[in-house]
C-alpha cells in the first residue's frame, strides 16, 4: 500500500494520482496543506515538497528450510 503526500494544484501530484488510478494501484492520499503532522513526517523522511510516497510492504518469502 502506498501513501501519497500531495498538495492542491500540484501538477506532478495530479500525474501521480492519475497513474495510480489508471493502474488500479491501492493507495491513500494525504493532503499536506491540511495536515501539519504529515509535513513533519515528510521532512523526517528527507522530502521537502510533494508529491512524495511512502510504501509499506510485507514480503512473504515462503517457507524457509533449516540448514
C-alpha positions in Angstrom: 0.0 0.0 0.0 1.3 3.4 -0.9 0.7 6.6 1.0 1.0 9.6 -1.4 1.6 13.0 0.1 0.1 15.7 -2.2 -0.8 19.4 -2.2 -3.6 21.2 -4.1 -2.8 22.5 -7.5 0.4 20.4 -7.7 0.8 19.2 -11.3 3.2 16.3 -10.5 0.8 15.2 -7.7 -2.1 15.1 -10.2 0.0 13.0 -12.5 1.0 10.5 -9.8 -2.7 10.2 -8.7 -3.8 9.6 -12.3 -1.2 6.9 -12.8 -2.1 5.1 -9.6 -5.8 5.2 -10.5 -5.2 4.1 -14.1 -3.2 1.1 -13.0 -5.6 0.3 -10.1 -2.7 0.6 -7.6 -4.1 0.8 -4.0 -3.1 4.0 -2.3 -4.0 6.5 0.4 -3.8 10.3 -0.2 -2.6 12.8 2.4 -3.1 16.5 1.7 -0.1 18.1 3.3 -1.8 21.5 3.2 -4.3 20.2 5.7 -2.1 18.0 7.8 0.9 19.6 9.7 1.9 16.3 11.1 2.3 14.9 7.5 4.6 17.8 6.7 6.8 16.9 9.6 6.8 13.3 8.6 7.9 14.2 5.1 10.8 16.3 6.4 11.9 13.4 8.6 11.8 11.1 5.5 14.1 13.7 3.7 11.4 15.2 1.4 10.9 18.9 1.0 8.0 19.0 -1.4 5.1 17.0 -2.8 4.5 14.6 -4.3 6.2 12.1 -2.1 5.4 8.4 -1.5 5.7 6.1 1.5 5.4 2.4 0.8 4.6 0.0 3.5 5.0 -3.6 2.3 5.2 -7.0 3.7 7.2 -9.5 1.7 6.3 -13.2 2.1 9.4 -15.3 1.3 7.5 -18.5 1.8 8.7 -21.5 3.9 12.4 -21.4 4.9 14.2 -24.8 5.2 16.6 -25.3 8.1 20.3 -25.6 7.0 
